[in-house]
Amino acid sequence: MARLVLTDASVVINGINLSEFITSVALSTSDDVVETTGMGSAGARTRIGGLADNSVTFEFNQDFATSGPEVTINAVGSSLVGTLTTCVIKPTSAAVGASNPSYTFSALCAEWQPLSGAVGELATVSTTWPISGNITKAV
Amino acid sequence: MSYTVTSDNFEAKKKGETITDKELLDLGLNADALVAGEHIKKSAQTKLATVEETK
């Protein structure tokens, strides 16, 4: 199995490929830990998994031009902020396969920073969105 | 309702192709946001002739 250096990750938000603006992507999943310890647990806590909690973090180079992150996510008249939106991410832009799985999910665009950066720096956006429901992995 | 794709970055269809409301719905996409972001635009609807106009 080849190791992978991310240089070509694919990020599609609401059907628009924003990969060229993405500098970082992190898909996270965790399960609640539900304790089941009772008498007779041999002096150690016992646990089972509870509800899954998924989220995704994107970092963009901001671009206000056509097809950029701003008009795609925060367009005047109909913003995705505050709504659920379909996202698909892949390790590379190649076709989906065993070595390039796709992850599809519905994320709640709970936050957006239209403008962020200091003098002399590139304008960027860093955002973390909670995921509603499961992440579907396809190979 | 149908739309014409105006963005090079739209994944489901190529620029210039047509996509319908149902296709967008099936893909889980927000049509209003895509229109507002100028990724797609509403196609001109053909006006149906009334009975009087056909006489």
N, CA and C atoms of all chains as a GROMACS GRO file, in nm:
protein
  582
    1MET      N    1   0.084  -0.119   0.000
    1MET     CA    2   0.000   0.000   0.000
    1MET      C    3   0.088   0.125   0.000
    2ALA      N    4   0.070   0.205  -0.100
    2ALA     CA    5   0.151   0.327  -0.112
    2ALA      C    6   0.104   0.432  -0.012
    3ARG      N    7   0.200   0.501   0.044
    3ARG     CA    8   0.168   0.617   0.127
    3ARG      C    9   0.121   0.730   0.036
    4LEU      N   10   0.055   0.825   0.096
    4LEU     CA   11  -0.002   0.931   0.013
    4LEU      C   12   0.038   1.068   0.068
    5VAL      N   13   0.095   1.148  -0.017
    5VAL     CA   14   0.116   1.289   0.015
    5VAL      C   15   0.003   1.365  -0.054
    6LEU      N   16  -0.072   1.440   0.022
    6LEU     CA   17  -0.187   1.510  -0.036
    6LEU      C   18  -0.141   1.627  -0.124
    7THR      N   19  -0.169   1.614  -0.251
    7THR     CA   20  -0.141   1.725  -0.343
    7THR      C   21  -0.259   1.751  -0.436
    8ASP      N   22  -0.357   1.661  -0.431
    8ASP     CA   23  -0.463   1.667  -0.532
    8ASP      C   24  -0.598   1.623  -0.472
    9ALA      N   25  -0.618   1.652  -0.344
    9ALA     CA   26  -0.745   1.611  -0.282
    9ALA      C   27  -0.862   1.681  -0.353
   10SER      N   28  -0.971   1.610  -0.362
   10SER     CA   29  -1.089   1.663  -0.430
   10SER      C   30  -1.196   1.700  -0.328
   11VAL      N   31  -1.243   1.823  -0.335
   11VAL     CA   32  -1.347   1.870  -0.244
   11VAL      C   33  -1.459   1.932  -0.328
   12VAL      N   34  -1.577   1.873  -0.318
   12VAL     CA   35  -1.693   1.923  -0.393
   12VAL      C   36  -1.800   1.962  -0.292
   13ILE      N   37  -1.843   2.087  -0.297
   13ILE     CA   38  -1.944   2.139  -0.205
   13ILE      C   39  -2.062   2.189  -0.286
   14ASN      N   40  -2.178   2.136  -0.255
   14ASN     CA   41  -2.301   2.168  -0.330
   14ASN      C   42  -2.280   2.153  -0.481
   15GLY      N   43  -2.207   2.049  -0.517
   15GLY     CA   44  -2.187   2.017  -0.660
   15GLY      C   45  -2.076   2.094  -0.727
   16ILE      N   46  -2.012   2.188  -0.656
   16ILE     CA   47  -1.908   2.270  -0.715
   16ILE      C   48  -1.771   2.224  -0.666
   17ASN      N   49  -1.683   2.200  -0.760
   17ASN     CA   50  -1.548   2.155  -0.725
   17ASN      C   51  -1.464   2.275  -0.680
   18LEU      N   52  -1.435   2.278  -0.551
   18LEU     CA   53  -1.358   2.390  -0.493
   18LEU      C   54  -1.215   2.348  -0.459
   19SER      N   55  -1.169   2.238  -0.514
   19SER     CA   56  -1.039   2.181  -0.478
   19SER      C   57  -0.925   2.281  -0.495
   20GLU      N   58  -0.931   2.361  -0.601
   20GLU     CA   59  -0.819   2.453  -0.628
   20GLU      C   60  -0.804   2.559  -0.520
   21PHE      N   61  -0.907   2.579  -0.439
   21PHE     CA   62  -0.902   2.679  -0.333
   21PHE      C   63  -0.871   2.617  -0.196
   22ILE      N   64  -0.876   2.486  -0.189
   22ILE     CA   65  -0.859   2.416  -0.062
   22ILE      C   66  -0.711   2.398  -0.029
   23THR      N   67  -0.673   2.434   0.094
   23THR     CA   68  -0.535   2.410   0.137
   23THR      C   69  -0.528   2.300   0.243
   24SER      N   70  -0.643   2.268   0.302
   24SER     CA   71  -0.645   2.166   0.405
   24SER      C   72  -0.787   2.112   0.420
   25VAL      N   73  -0.797   1.984   0.441
   25VAL     CA   74  -0.927   1.923   0.465
   25VAL      C   75  -0.910   1.814   0.570
   26ALA      N   76  -1.004   1.806   0.663
   26ALA     CA   77  -0.999   1.704   0.767
   26ALA      C   78  -1.140   1.653   0.795
   27LEU      N   79  -1.158   1.526   0.774
   27LEU     CA   80  -1.287   1.462   0.802
   27LEU      C   81  -1.273   1.383   0.930
   28SER      N   82  -1.358   1.412   1.026
   28SER     CA   83  -1.343   1.350   1.158
   28SER      C   84  -1.470   1.276   1.197
   29THR      N   85  -1.451   1.164   1.260
   29THR     CA   86  -1.565   1.090   1.314
   29THR      C   87  -1.528   1.036   1.452
   30SER      N   88  -1.621   1.044   1.543
   30SER     CA   89  -1.597   0.990   1.677
   30SER      C   90  -1.729   0.938   1.731
   31ASP      N   91  -1.718   0.848   1.823
   31ASP     CA   92  -1.838   0.793   1.886
   31ASP      C   93  -1.842   0.834   2.032
   32ASP      N   94  -1.961   0.862   2.081
   32ASP     CA   95  -1.976   0.884   2.224
   32ASP      C   96  -1.934   0.757   2.298
   33VAL      N   97  -1.875   0.778   2.413
   33VAL     CA   98  -1.836   0.664   2.495
   33VAL      C   99  -1.939   0.650   2.608
   34VAL      N  100  -2.009   0.540   2.606
   34VAL     CA  101  -2.115   0.518   2.703
   34VAL      C  102  -2.068   0.412   2.803
   35GLU      N  103  -2.064   0.454   2.928
   35GLU     CA  104  -2.010   0.364   3.029
   35GLU      C  105  -2.113   0.260   3.071
   36THR      N  106  -2.066   0.139   3.086
   36THR     CA  107  -2.154   0.028   3.123
   36THR      C  108  -2.105  -0.043   3.249
   37THR      N  109  -2.012   0.024   3.319
   37THR     CA  110  -1.952  -0.040   3.436
   37THR      C  111  -2.057  -0.078   3.540
   38GLY      N  112  -2.046  -0.199   3.588
   38GLY     CA  113  -2.135  -0.244   3.695
   38GLY      C  114  -2.058  -0.323   3.797
   39MET      N  115  -2.126  -0.364   3.896
   39MET     CA  116  -2.061  -0.452   3.994
   39MET      C  117  -2.014  -0.578   3.920
   40GLY      N  118  -1.896  -0.623   3.957
   40GLY     CA  119  -1.845  -0.742   3.891
   40GLY      C  120  -1.771  -0.712   3.763
   41SER      N  121  -1.732  -0.583   3.745
   41SER     CA  122  -1.656  -0.546   3.625
   41SER      C  123  -1.507  -0.564   3.645
   42ALA      N  124  -1.472  -0.642   3.742
   42ALA     CA  125  -1.332  -0.678   3.767
   42ALA      C  126  -1.244  -0.557   3.792
   43GLY      N  127  -1.300  -0.453   3.852
   43GLY     CA  128  -1.221  -0.336   3.890
   43GLY      C  129  -1.184  -0.246   3.775
   44ALA      N  130  -1.243  -0.266   3.659
   44ALA     CA  131  -1.211  -0.178   3.545
   44ALA      C  132  -1.342  -0.130   3.483
   45ARG      N  133  -1.339  -0.010   3.431
   45ARG     CA  134  -1.458   0.045   3.366
   45ARG      C  135  -1.484  -0.030   3.236
   46THR      N  136  -1.611  -0.049   3.204
   46THR     CA  137  -1.646  -0.107   3.075
   46THR      C  138  -1.727  -0.004   2.997
   47ARG      N  139  -1.718  -0.014   2.868
   47ARG     CA  140  -1.780   0.090   2.784
   47ARG      C  141  -1.833   0.028   2.655
   48ILE      N  142  -1.929   0.098   2.595
   48ILE     CA  143  -1.974   0.068   2.460
   48ILE      C  144  -1.982   0.199   2.381
   49GLY      N  145  -1.984   0.185   2.252
   49GLY     CA  146  -1.993   0.303   2.167
   49GLY      C  147  -2.136   0.355   2.162
   50GLY      N  148  -2.149   0.486   2.160
   50GLY     CA  149  -2.281   0.548   2.151
   50GLY      C  150  -2.303   0.612   2.016
   51LEU      N  151  -2.358   0.730   2.015
   51LEU     CA  152  -2.388   0.800   1.890
   51LEU      C  153  -2.259   0.849   1.823
   52ALA      N  154  -2.256   0.835   1.693
   52ALA     CA  155  -2.143   0.890   1.617
   52ALA      C  156  -2.160   1.040   1.602
   53ASP      N  157  -2.048   1.110   1.600
   53ASP     CA  158  -2.049   1.255   1.583
   53ASP      C  159  -1.942   1.289   1.480
   54ASN      N  160  -1.987   1.337   1.364
   54ASN     CA  161  -1.895   1.361   1.253
   54ASN      C  162  -1.883   1.510   1.225
   55SER      N  163  -1.768   1.549   1.175
   55SER     CA  164  -1.748   1.689   1.136
   55SER      C  165  -1.642   1.697   1.027
   56VAL      N  166  -1.640   1.810   0.961
   56VAL     CA  167  -1.540   1.832   0.856
   56VAL      C  168  -1.483   1.973   0.873
   57THR      N  169  -1.353   1.984   0.854
   57THR     CA  170  -1.286   2.114   0.860
   57THR      C  171  -1.220   2.143   0.726
   58PHE      N  172  -1.250   2.260   0.672
   58PHE     CA  173  -1.190   2.303   0.546
   58PHE      C  174  -1.109   2.430   0.571
   59GLU      N  175  -1.000   2.441   0.501
   59GLU     CA  176  -0.929   2.569   0.495
   59GLU      C  177  -0.917   2.607   0.347
   60PHE      N  178  -0.964   2.728   0.318
   60PHE     CA  179  -0.966   2.777   0.180
   60PHE      C  180  -0.871   2.895   0.165
   61ASN      N  181  -0.820   2.912   0.044
   61ASN     CA  182  -0.770   3.043   0.002
   61ASN      C  183  -0.892   3.117  -0.050
   62GLN      N  184  -0.924   3.228   0.012
   62GLN     CA  185  -1.047   3.298  -0.025
   62GLN      C  186  -1.035   3.358  -0.165
   63ASP      N  187  -1.145   3.356  -0.237
   63ASP     CA  188  -1.152   3.416  -0.370
   63ASP      C  189  -1.296   3.462  -0.390
   64PHE      N  190  -1.311   3.589  -0.421
   64PHE     CA  191  -1.445   3.644  -0.436
   64PHE      C  192  -1.494   3.641  -0.580
   65ALA      N  193  -1.411   3.590  -0.668
   65ALA     CA  194  -1.447   3.587  -0.810
   65ALA      C  195  -1.544   3.471  -0.839
   66THR      N  196  -1.594   3.470  -0.959
   66THR     CA  197  -1.686   3.365  -1.003
   66THR      C  198  -1.625   3.228  -0.978
   67SER      N  199  -1.709   3.138  -0.927
   67SER     CA  200  -1.672   2.998  -0.898
   67SER      C  201  -1.581   2.984  -0.777
   68GLY      N  202  -1.554   3.092  -0.707
   68GLY     CA  203  -1.472   3.084  -0.587
   68GLY      C  204  -1.552   3.042  -0.465
   69PRO      N  205  -1.485   3.026  -0.350
   69PRO     CA  206  -1.554   2.983  -0.229
   69PRO      C  207  -1.665   3.079  -0.186
   70GLU      N  208  -1.640   3.210  -0.196
   70GLU     CA  209  -1.738   3.305  -0.142
   70GLU      C  210  -1.872   3.297  -0.215
   71VAL      N  211  -1.869   3.300  -0.348
   71VAL     CA  212  -1.998   3.298  -0.420
   71VAL      C  213  -2.061   3.159  -0.416
   72THR      N  214  -1.981   3.057  -0.395
   72THR     CA  215  -2.036   2.922  -0.388
   72THR      C  216  -2.106   2.898  -0.254
   73ILE      N  217  -2.047   2.950  -0.148
   73ILE     CA  218  -2.099   2.920  -0.014
   73ILE      C  219  -2.181   3.036   0.043
   74ASN      N  220  -2.146   3.157   0.006
   74ASN     CA  221  -2.210   3.272   0.069
   74ASN      C  222  -2.256   3.373  -0.035
   75ALA      N  223  -2.328   3.325  -0.136
   75ALA     CA  224  -2.374   3.413  -0.243
   75ALA      C  225  -2.483   3.507  -0.194
   76VAL      N  226  -2.484   3.625  -0.252
   76VAL     CA  227  -2.590   3.721  -0.220
   76VAL      C  228  -2.722   3.664  -0.270
   77GLY      N  229  -2.820   3.663  -0.182
   77GLY     CA  230  -2.953   3.617  -0.220
   77GLY      C  231  -2.983   3.474  -0.179
   78SER      N  232  -2.882   3.389  -0.174
   78SER     CA  233  -2.905   3.251  -0.131
   78SER      C  234  -2.774   3.190  -0.082
   79SER      N  235  -2.750   3.207   0.045
   79SER     CA  236  -2.627   3.157   0.107
   79SER      C  237  -2.649   3.015   0.158
   80LEU      N  238  -2.542   2.936   0.154
   80LEU     CA  239  -2.549   2.802   0.212
   80LEU      C  240  -2.532   2.806   0.364
   81VAL      N  241  -2.487   2.920   0.415
   81VAL     CA  242  -2.463   2.931   0.559
   81VAL      C  243  -2.594   2.913   0.634
   82GLY      N  244  -2.591   2.820   0.729
   82GLY     CA  245  -2.711   2.789   0.806
   82GLY      C  246  -2.795   2.678   0.745
   83THR      N  247  -2.747   2.621   0.637
   83THR     CA  248  -2.823   2.514   0.571
   83THR      C  249  -2.737   2.388   0.562
   84LEU      N  250  -2.805   2.278   0.534
   84LEU     CA  251  -2.734   2.152   0.508
   84LEU      C  252  -2.693   2.150   0.362
   85THR      N  253  -2.571   2.106   0.338
   85THR     CA  254  -2.526   2.097   0.199
   85THR      C  255  -2.449   1.968   0.177
   86THR      N  256  -2.462   1.915   0.058
   86THR     CA  257  -2.396   1.790   0.024
   86THR      C  258  -2.250   1.814  -0.011
   87CYS      N  259  -2.162   1.737   0.050
   87CYS     CA  260  -2.018   1.748   0.024
   87CYS      C  261  -1.964   1.611  -0.015
   88VAL      N  262  -1.868   1.611  -0.105
   88VAL     CA  263  -1.799   1.488  -0.144
   88VAL      C  264  -1.650   1.517  -0.143
   89ILE      N  265  -1.575   1.435  -0.071
   89ILE     CA  266  -1.430   1.454  -0.070
   89ILE      C  267  -1.361   1.323  -0.106
   90LYS      N  268  -1.246   1.336  -0.171
   90LYS     CA  269  -1.165   1.220  -0.212
   90LYS      C  270  -1.018   1.255  -0.189
   91PRO      N  271  -0.935   1.153  -0.168
   91PRO     CA  272  -0.790   1.179  -0.150
   91PRO      C  273  -0.726   1.239  -0.274
   92THR      N  274  -0.772   1.197  -0.393
   92THR     CA  275  -0.720   1.254  -0.517
   92THR      C  276  -0.838   1.278  -0.610
   93SER      N  277  -0.811   1.349  -0.718
   93SER     CA  278  -0.918   1.379  -0.814
   93SER      C  279  -0.947   1.263  -0.908
   94ALA      N  280  -0.872   1.155  -0.895
   94ALA     CA  281  -0.893   1.039  -0.983
   94ALA      C  282  -1.027   0.973  -0.953
   95ALA      N  283  -1.062   0.876  -1.038
   95ALA     CA  284  -1.188   0.805  -1.021
   95ALA      C  285  -1.192   0.732  -0.887
   96VAL      N  286  -1.311   0.714  -0.837
   96VAL     CA  287  -1.330   0.645  -0.709
   96VAL      C  288  -1.288   0.499  -0.723
   97GLY      N  289  -1.215   0.451  -0.626
   97GLY     CA  290  -1.172   0.312  -0.625
   97GLY      C  291  -1.121   0.275  -0.488
   98ALA      N  292  -1.072   0.153  -0.476
   98ALA     CA  293  -1.026   0.105  -0.346
   98ALA      C  294  -0.914   0.193  -0.288
   99SER      N  295  -0.829   0.247  -0.376
   99SER     CA  296  -0.719   0.332  -0.329
   99SER      C  297  -0.755   0.480  -0.334
  100ASN      N  298  -0.878   0.509  -0.375
  100ASN     CA  299  -0.922   0.650  -0.378
  100ASN      C  300  -1.071   0.656  -0.342
  101PRO      N  301  -1.102   0.627  -0.216
  101PRO     CA  302  -1.244   0.625  -0.177
  101PRO      C  303  -1.305   0.764  -0.175
  102SER      N  304  -1.434   0.768  -0.193
  102SER     CA  305  -1.506   0.895  -0.179
  102SER      C  306  -1.586   0.893  -0.050
  103TYR      N  307  -1.600   1.009   0.009
  103TYR     CA  308  -1.678   1.025   0.133
  103TYR      C  309  -1.785   1.130   0.106
  104THR      N  310  -1.908   1.088   0.116
  104THR     CA  311  -2.021   1.177   0.088
  104THR      C  312  -2.101   1.199   0.217
  105PHE      N  313  -2.136   1.324   0.240
  105PHE     CA  314  -2.208   1.355   0.364
  105PHE      C  315  -2.282   1.486   0.349
  106SER      N  316  -2.372   1.508   0.443
  106SER     CA  317  -2.449   1.632   0.447
  106SER      C  318  -2.400   1.715   0.564
  107ALA      N  319  -2.335   1.828   0.533
  107ALA     CA  320  -2.277   1.911   0.638
  107ALA      C  321  -2.363   2.033   0.663
  108LEU      N  322  -2.369   2.073   0.788
  108LEU     CA  323  -2.439   2.197   0.824
  108LEU      C  324  -2.338   2.312   0.819
  109CYS      N  325  -2.358   2.403   0.725
  109CYS     CA  326  -2.267   2.518   0.712
  109CYS      C  327  -2.294   2.612   0.828
  110ALA      N  328  -2.240   2.577   0.941
  110ALA     CA  329  -2.274   2.648   1.065
  110ALA      C  330  -2.194   2.775   1.084
  111GLU      N  331  -2.086   2.791   1.009
  111GLU     CA  332  -2.004   2.911   1.025
  111GLU      C  333  -1.935   2.943   0.894
  112TRP      N  334  -1.901   3.069   0.876
  112TRP     CA  335  -1.830   3.113   0.757
  112TRP      C  336  -1.761   3.245   0.788
  113GLN      N  337  -1.637   3.258   0.749
  113GLN     CA  338  -1.563   3.383   0.767
  113GLN      C  339  -1.534   3.439   0.629
  114PRO      N  340  -1.613   3.534   0.582
  114PRO     CA  341  -1.587   3.587   0.449
  114PRO      C  342  -1.448   3.647   0.434
  115LEU      N  343  -1.400   3.708   0.541
  115LEU     CA  344  -1.269   3.773   0.531
  115LEU      C  345  -1.190   3.746   0.657
  116SER      N  346  -1.069   3.693   0.640
  116SER     CA  347  -0.984   3.666   0.754
  116SER      C  348  -0.838   3.672   0.709
  117GLY      N  349  -0.759   3.744   0.782
  117GLY     CA  350  -0.618   3.754   0.750
  117GLY      C  351  -0.559   3.884   0.800
  118ALA      N  352  -0.428   3.886   0.815
  118ALA     CA  353  -0.358   4.005   0.862
  118ALA      C  354  -0.290   4.073   0.745
  119VAL      N  355  -0.242   4.193   0.770
  119VAL     CA  356  -0.176   4.270   0.664
  119VAL      C  357  -0.059   4.190   0.605
  120GLY      N  358  -0.056   4.187   0.475
  120GLY     CA  359   0.051   4.115   0.407
  120GLY      C  360   0.027   3.967   0.392
  121GLU      N  361  -0.083   3.919   0.448
  121GLU     CA  362  -0.112   3.776   0.441
  121GLU      C  363  -0.220   3.748   0.339
  122LEU      N  364  -0.225   3.624   0.299
  122LEU     CA  365  -0.329   3.579   0.207
  122LEU      C  366  -0.462   3.573   0.281
  123ALA      N  367  -0.568   3.615   0.215
  123ALA     CA  368  -0.702   3.602   0.275
  123ALA      C  369  -0.742   3.455   0.272
  124THR      N  370  -0.777   3.403   0.386
  124THR     CA  371  -0.812   3.261   0.395
  124THR      C  372  -0.943   3.244   0.473
  125VAL      N  373  -0.997   3.125   0.465
  125VAL     CA  374  -1.116   3.090   0.543
  125VAL      C  375  -1.089   2.955   0.608
  126SER      N  376  -1.110   2.947   0.737
  126SER     CA  377  -1.101   2.821   0.809
  126SER      C  378  -1.236   2.794   0.872
  127THR      N  379  -1.294   2.681   0.842
  127THR     CA  380  -1.430   2.657   0.891
  127THR      C  381  -1.449   2.511   0.926
  128THR      N  382  -1.523   2.487   1.032
  128THR     CA  383  -1.557   2.350   1.073
  128THR      C  384  -1.707   2.336   1.075
  129TRP      N  385  -1.755   2.237   1.005
  129TRP     CA  386  -1.899   2.216   0.995
  129TRP      C  387  -1.937   2.080   1.054
  130PRO      N  388  -2.035   2.076   1.140
  130PRO     CA  389  -2.085   1.948   1.187
  130PRO      C  390  -2.158   1.874   1.074
  131ILE      N  391  -2.150   1.745   1.078
  131ILE     CA  392  -2.215   1.663   0.975
  131ILE      C  393  -2.346   1.607   1.029
  132SER      N  394  -2.448   1.615   0.946
  132SER     CA  395  -2.578   1.560   0.984
  132SER      C  396  -2.591   1.420   0.928
  133GLY      N  397  -2.598   1.323   1.015
  133GLY     CA  398  -2.611   1.184   0.971
  133GLY      C  399  -2.477   1.118   0.946
  134ASN      N  400  -2.483   1.010   0.874
  134ASN     CA  401  -2.363   0.929   0.852
  134ASN      C  402  -2.281   0.978   0.734
  135ILE      N  403  -2.157   0.934   0.732
  135ILE     CA  404  -2.068   0.956   0.616
  135ILE      C  405  -2.075   0.829   0.532
  136THR      N  406  -2.101   0.847   0.403
  136THR     CA  407  -2.107   0.730   0.314
  136THR      C  408  -1.976   0.717   0.240
  137LYS      N  409  -1.912   0.605   0.260
  137LYS     CA  410  -1.784   0.579   0.192
  137LYS      C  411  -1.807   0.487   0.074
  138ALA      N  412  -1.755   0.525  -0.041
  138ALA     CA  413  -1.768   0.441  -0.161
  138ALA      C  414  -1.630   0.411  -0.216
  139VAL      N  415  -1.612   0.290  -0.265
  139VAL     CA  416  -1.483   0.251  -0.326
  139VAL      C  417  -1.506   0.191  -0.463
  140MET      N  418  -3.880   2.296  -1.411
  140MET     CA  419  -3.776   2.398  -1.424
  140MET      C  420  -3.645   2.332  -1.463
  141SER      N  421  -3.576   2.392  -1.557
  141SER     CA  422  -3.443   2.342  -1.593
  141SER      C  423  -3.343   2.458  -1.592
  142TYR      N  424  -3.218   2.420  -1.586
  142TYR     CA  425  -3.111   2.520  -1.573
  142TYR      C  426  -2.999   2.486  -1.672
  143THR      N  427  -2.928   2.590  -1.712
  143THR     CA  428  -2.810   2.571  -1.796
  143THR      C  429  -2.686   2.590  -1.709
  144VAL      N  430  -2.594   2.496  -1.720
  144VAL     CA  431  -2.471   2.504  -1.640
  144VAL      C  432  -2.381   2.614  -1.698
  145THR      N  433  -2.337   2.705  -1.611
  145THR     CA  434  -2.253   2.817  -1.656
  145THR      C  435  -2.115   2.813  -1.591
  146SER      N  436  -2.092   2.714  -1.506
  146SER     CA  437  -1.966   2.704  -1.433
  146SER      C  438  -1.882   2.590  -1.487
  147ASP      N  439  -1.750   2.613  -1.492
  147ASP     CA  440  -1.658   2.506  -1.530
  147ASP      C  441  -1.637   2.407  -1.416
  148ASN      N  442  -1.676   2.447  -1.295
  148ASN     CA  443  -1.647   2.365  -1.178
  148ASN      C  444  -1.766   2.283  -1.130
  149PHE      N  445  -1.874   2.284  -1.207
  149PHE     CA  446  -1.991   2.205  -1.168
  149PHE      C  447  -1.964   2.058  -1.202
  150GLU      N  448  -1.975   1.971  -1.102
  150GLU     CA  449  -1.931   1.833  -1.118
  150GLU      C  450  -2.028   1.746  -1.197
  151ALA      N  451  -2.157   1.771  -1.179
  151ALA     CA  452  -2.256   1.678  -1.235
  151ALA      C  453  -2.271   1.690  -1.386
  152LYS      N  454  -2.251   1.808  -1.439
  152LYS     CA  455  -2.268   1.832  -1.583
  152LYS      C  456  -2.160   1.927  -1.631
  153LYS      N  457  -2.142   1.927  -1.762
  153LYS     CA  458  -2.045   2.019  -1.821
  153LYS      C  459  -2.109   2.154  -1.850
  154LYS      N  460  -2.025   2.255  -1.862
  154LYS     CA  461  -2.072   2.389  -1.894
  154LYS      C  462  -2.153   2.386  -2.025
  155GLY      N  463  -2.268   2.449  -2.022
  155GLY     CA  464  -2.355   2.453  -2.140
  155GLY      C  465  -2.461   2.345  -2.141
  156GLU      N  466  -2.445   2.242  -2.060
  156GLU     CA  467  -2.546   2.137  -2.054
  156GLU      C  468  -2.663   2.181  -1.966
  157THR      N  469  -2.771   2.106  -1.976
  157THR     CA  470  -2.893   2.138  -1.901
  157THR      C  471  -2.911   2.040  -1.786
  158ILE      N  472  -2.959   2.093  -1.674
  158ILE     CA  473  -2.990   2.007  -1.559
  158ILE      C  474  -3.127   2.048  -1.505
  159THR      N  475  -3.203   1.951  -1.463
  159THR     CA  476  -3.339   1.979  -1.416
  159THR      C  477  -3.344   1.989  -1.264
  160ASP      N  478  -3.456   2.043  -1.217
  160ASP     CA  479  -3.480   2.050  -1.073
  160ASP      C  480  -3.472   1.911  -1.010
  161LYS      N  481  -3.530   1.812  -1.078
  161LYS     CA  482  -3.532   1.677  -1.023
  161LYS      C  483  -3.390   1.621  -1.010
  162GLU      N  484  -3.308   1.646  -1.111
  162GLU     CA  485  -3.170   1.598  -1.104
  162GLU      C  486  -3.095   1.664  -0.988
  163LEU      N  487  -3.117   1.794  -0.971
  163LEU     CA  488  -3.052   1.865  -0.860
  163LEU      C  489  -3.099   1.810  -0.727
  164LEU      N  490  -3.229   1.784  -0.720
  164LEU     CA  491  -3.286   1.729  -0.596
  164LEU      C  492  -3.228   1.591  -0.567
  165ASP      N  493  -3.220   1.508  -0.670
  165ASP     CA  494  -3.166   1.373  -0.653
  165ASP      C  495  -3.020   1.377  -0.607
  166LEU      N  496  -2.948   1.481  -0.649
  166LEU     CA  497  -2.806   1.494  -0.610
  166LEU      C  498  -2.791   1.563  -0.475
  167GLY      N  499  -2.902   1.611  -0.421
  167GLY     CA  500  -2.897   1.678  -0.291
  167GLY      C  501  -2.840   1.818  -0.299
  168LEU      N  502  -2.854   1.883  -0.414
  168LEU     CA  503  -2.793   2.014  -0.434
  168LEU      C  504  -2.895   2.126  -0.414
  169ASN      N  505  -2.846   2.240  -0.369
  169ASN     CA  506  -2.928   2.358  -0.342
  169ASN      C  507  -2.930   2.444  -0.468
  170ALA      N  508  -3.041   2.438  -0.541
  170ALA     CA  509  -3.051   2.508  -0.669
  170ALA      C  510  -3.042   2.659  -0.651
  171ASP      N  511  -3.107   2.713  -0.549
  171ASP     CA  512  -3.107   2.858  -0.528
  171ASP      C  513  -2.965   2.911  -0.507
  172ALA      N  514  -2.888   2.837  -0.428
  172ALA     CA  515  -2.750   2.880  -0.402
  172ALA      C  516  -2.665   2.869  -0.528
  173LEU      N  517  -2.691   2.769  -0.609
  173LEU     CA  518  -2.616   2.754  -0.735
  173LEU      C  519  -2.650   2.866  -0.832
  174VAL      N  520  -2.778   2.906  -0.834
  174VAL     CA  521  -2.819   3.018  -0.920
  174VAL      C  522  -2.757   3.147  -0.868
  175ALA      N  523  -2.767   3.169  -0.737
  175ALA     CA  524  -2.713   3.292  -0.678
  175ALA      C  525  -2.561   3.300  -0.698
  176GLY      N  526  -2.494   3.186  -0.697
  176GLY     CA  527  -2.350   3.183  -0.717
  176GLY      C  528  -2.310   3.183  -0.863
  177GLU      N  529  -2.411   3.192  -0.951
  177GLU     CA  530  -2.390   3.197  -1.096
  177GLU      C  531  -2.320   3.073  -1.150
  178HIS      N  532  -2.349   2.959  -1.088
  178HIS     CA  533  -2.298   2.832  -1.139
  178HIS      C  534  -2.395   2.772  -1.241
  179ILE      N  535  -2.521   2.802  -1.224
  179ILE     CA  536  -2.624   2.761  -1.319
  179ILE      C  537  -2.719   2.879  -1.338
  180LYS      N  538  -2.789   2.881  -1.450
  180LYS     CA  539  -2.891   2.986  -1.467
  180LYS      C  540  -3.018   2.923  -1.519
  181LYS      N  541  -3.129   2.984  -1.483
  181LYS     CA  542  -3.257   2.930  -1.525
  181LYS      C  543  -3.269   2.937  -1.676
  182SER      N  544  -3.315   2.826  -1.733
  182SER     CA  545  -3.334   2.823  -1.878
  182SER      C  546  -3.464   2.894  -1.911
  183ALA      N  547  -3.465   2.958  -2.028
  183ALA     CA  548  -3.588   3.024  -2.073
  183ALA      C  549  -3.694   2.917  -2.093
  184GLN      N  550  -3.812   2.944  -2.036
  184GLN     CA  551  -3.919   2.847  -2.049
  184GLN      C  552  -3.999   2.873  -2.176
  185THR      N  553  -4.034   2.766  -2.243
  185THR     CA  554  -4.115   2.779  -2.364
  185THR      C  555  -4.258   2.811  -2.323
  186LYS      N  556  -4.315   2.918  -2.379
  186LYS     CA  557  -4.451   2.957  -2.345
  186LYS      C  558  -4.547   2.870  -2.425
  187LEU      N  559  -4.636   2.805  -2.355
  187LEU     CA  560  -4.734   2.722  -2.423
  187LEU      C  561  -4.843   2.810  -2.483
  188ALA      N  562  -4.880   2.781  -2.604
  188ALA     CA  563  -4.983   2.859  -2.672
  188ALA      C  564  -5.119   2.831  -2.609
  189THR      N  565  -5.198   2.935  -2.595
  189THR     CA  566  -5.333   2.918  -2.544
  189THR      C  567  -5.424   2.870  -2.657
  190VAL      N  568  -5.541   2.825  -2.619
  190VAL     CA  569  -5.636   2.778  -2.720
  190VAL      C  570  -5.670   2.891  -2.817
  191GLU      N  571  -5.688   3.012  -2.760
  191GLU     CA  572  -5.724   3.125  -2.845
  191GLU      C  573  -5.612   3.155  -2.947
  192GLU      N  574  -5.485   3.140  -2.902
  192GLU     CA  575  -5.374   3.171  -2.992
  192GLU      C  576  -5.362   3.072  -3.106
  193THR      N  577  -5.413   2.954  -3.088
  193THR     CA  578  -5.400   2.852  -3.192
  193THR      C  579  -5.513   2.860  -3.294
  194LYS      N  580  -5.615   2.942  -3.266
  194LYS     CA  581  -5.728   2.952  -3.359
  194LYS      C  582  -5.691   3.039  -3.479
   0.00000   0.00000   0.00000
